[in-house]
């Protein structure tokens, strides 16, 4: 992780680490809203018999939430990965230009990418809007949903692990069954559950990222579906490759879900919309 950090800063500068941040800022709010609201909806639906929820029903509610969220998650991840790849490939292109300037003509076809049009020595900056428009123009709406199966394979198990674990951890901080846990307890419960689920499904995240990467370097592998991706990673990189980025992902997911759960449980959305607990549930 530190090696990746140093190399990214060295090649792209400090703000190179924030490639794709605009996409995240735009789409992560509706994605988390769908995820949390869907989980509550399914939990309410599954507890209508008055018997409460056992672990299986909690996992089933999480499964439903994970399925619903991919409507936003798939295009968000698709655009974010293309922006990050554009920066990585541009850095490779600059490095090749400096090291072997006389060979640029021969390697122009390899270095030129669909989003970097022009001579190999010119690096064109791209935006999420440009990438989305290009994908829609060339592949239609399915272009934004490339890797949908792999995204489902990651997000459904994540929610199946996360929501029951969070519910049980959060319950430990309740002074009584009628009272909510303190906000700081909900925060730490979200952090622990989020980081645990992130590490558990990291192999699925590696597969999804590889499949959604459209622009590859000259020596990078191409994949034809989930099975092909798994077999090539196992054969060429070994089982440890499926845990690449697990620590970094856990560090990101932990505070993300801790904050999201606090905001959701405290009722910030209801406050902004002018609802009170009374008229919210009685309307």
N, C-alpha and C positions, 0 to 999 in steps of 0.2 A: 504493500500500500504506500509506504514512504517513497519507494523507488518510482512508482507511478506519479506521485505528487511532485517529486523533484523534476522528473522529465517533462511533465505537463507544464509546470511553471517555466522551465527553461526554454521550451519550444514555443509555447503560446502566451506566456506571461501569466500574471496572477488571474486575470479575468478569463483566461482559457478554461479555468475550472468551473465557470458559470455558463458554459455553452448549454443551451437548452433550458436555461432557467426561466425564460419568458414563457415557454410552453408549459412548464410546471406551474408557474404562478397563475396562468390563465385557466388551466384545466384541473389542477389538483383540488380546488375547492368543490366544484361539482362532483368530482370523482369521490371524494371523502363523504360528501353529503349523501350521495346515492348509497354508498357502502354502509354508512351508519344507520341511515333511515331504513334501508332494506332489511338490515339485520333486526332492527326493532320491529318492523312490520311482520317478518316471519316468526320472530319470537312470540309476538302477540297472537298471531294466527295459530301457532302450534300449542299455545297454552290455553286455548279456549275451553278445553275440557275441565279446567279448574284444578288440574293435578300438578300444575307447575311444569317446569322443564327439566328433564334428565339430560345427561351429557350428550346422548345421541341426538335429541331434539335440538340442543344448542349447536351441535355440529351441523345439523341439517339447516338450521337458520343461517349459519355462517356460509354454508355452501350456496344458498340462495343469494346472499349478499355478494359473494364473490362473483357469481354468474352475472348479476345485474351491473356490476361496476365496469365490466370490460367494454361496455358501450363507450365509455370515456377513456378508459385506461389504454386500450389498444392504439387508437390514433395518437394519444399523448406520448406513449412510449415510442411509437414509430417515428414521429417528428423529432423527438428528443435525441434518439439514436442517430438519425441522419445528420443533425446539427453537430453532434459530437464527433461523428465519423468525418465530417467535412473538415473540421479543425485538425484532426489527427492526420488525415491524408495531405492536407495543405502543409503541415509541418514536415512530413516525409518528402514532399515535393521540394520544399525550400532546402532541405538537407541535401537532396540529390543534386539540386542546382549548384550548390556550393562545392560539393565534393567532385562531381564529374560534369563540368559545364560543357565539355565537348561531346558528351553522349546524349545530350538532351533531345536532339533530333531523332535518334533511334528509339528513345524511350518515351516519346511524346504520347504514343498510343496507349501505353501502360499507365502513365501518370495522369492523363486527361480523364476527368470524371463527368458524369452527366450533369452535375450541378456546377462544374467549373469549365465553362466553355471558353476556348481560346488557346493561345500558345501555352506550352507547358511551363513557361517562365512566369506566367501571369496567374496569380491566385485570386479568384473571384470570391467575394464574401456572399454568403447566402443567408436567407432568413427562413423561418418556419413557414411564412406565408408563401414564399416562392416554392418551397419544397412541396407544400400541400397542393398548390395549384398545378405543379408539374405532375404529381401523382394522380390527381383527379383527371387531368387532361390525357395522360397516357394509359392509365389503368382503371379509371373510374373510382367509385367509392370503395371498391374492394382493395384498391391500392393502399388506402389508409388503414385497412384492417388486415394487412399481411401479418401473419404470425398470430392470428386470433386464437387458433387452437393451442399454441404454446402459451399465450397469455392466460387462457382459461386454466391450463395445466399448472400455472404458477399461482394465480389469484384465488382459485377455488380452494386448494389445500391451505393457502395462507390464511384465509378467513375461517376455514374449518379448525385450524389450530388456534388462531388469535382470539376469536370471540369467546369461546368457552373458557379459555385460559384467563382472559381479562375479567370475565364475569366472576370467576371463582376467586381471583386475586383481589378484585375490588370489594367483594363481599366480606373479605377478612377485615376490611377497614370500617365496616358499618358498626356504629355503636349499638344499634338495635335493628331488627328487621324493617322497622318503619322509617328509619333515618338513612340518608345517603352518606356515603363515605366522604371524608374531607377531600377537598379538591387536590391536595398534594398527594394523597394516597391514590386517587384515580390517575394522577400523572405518572407515578412510579409503576402502577399496575399496567398502564398503557405502554410504558417504556419496556418493562420486562416481557410482557406478552408480545409486543411488536418485534423486539430483537430476537426472541426465541423463534417466532414464526418465520422471520426473515432468513435466519440461518437454516431452518428446517427445509425451506423451499428454494434455497439458493441454487441447487442443481437445475431446477426448472427455469430460474431466471437466467442462468448462463445459456441454456438452450434457446430461450426466447430472444435474447440479445443477439446471438449468432444468426438466428433465422431472419431477424428484422433488419440486419445490417445489409443495405443494398450496395454500398460502395466499398470495395475491398482493395487492399494493397496488392502489389504484383504477386507476392508469395503467400497470400492469405487464402485459406480454404473456402470453398463454396459448399453449400448444403442443400439437399433436396428433401426437406421434410424432417420431422422430429427423429424418426428412426435412423435416418442417414446421419443426422447431426450427432446423435448419441454414439453411434458406432465409430464415427471418425474421431470424435474427441477421446473415446476410450482407447482406440488403437494408437493414436499419435501423441496424446498428451497424458493419458492415464487417468485414473479415478480422481486424483487430487484436483484436476482441472475444473471439476464440477463445484468445487468450493472456492474458486477464485472470486475475490471481492466480497466474501461472506462477512468479514470483519467490517469493511467499509459500509456495506449495506446495513448491517446491524446498527452501526453508529448513526446512520441517517434515519432509519425507520424508527428507532427507539424514541427520540424526542418528537418526531413527526406525529406518531400515534399517541404519545403522552399528551401533547398539546391539543390534538384533535379531540381526544376523549374528555379532557377538562372543559374545553369550549362547549362540547355537546352536553355534558352532564350539568354544567353550571347553567346552561340555557341562554348563552349569548345571543343565539339566533332569535329566540323568542323575545328577548329583551329589545333587540334592534327592531323587530317587527311590531313591537308594542303590545305583545301578548303578556298576560299574567298566567301563572299556572291554573288559575280558576277558569278564565274564559277560554284558555287553550284547550282544555280537556272537556269543557262543557259545551263547546260550539258544535 
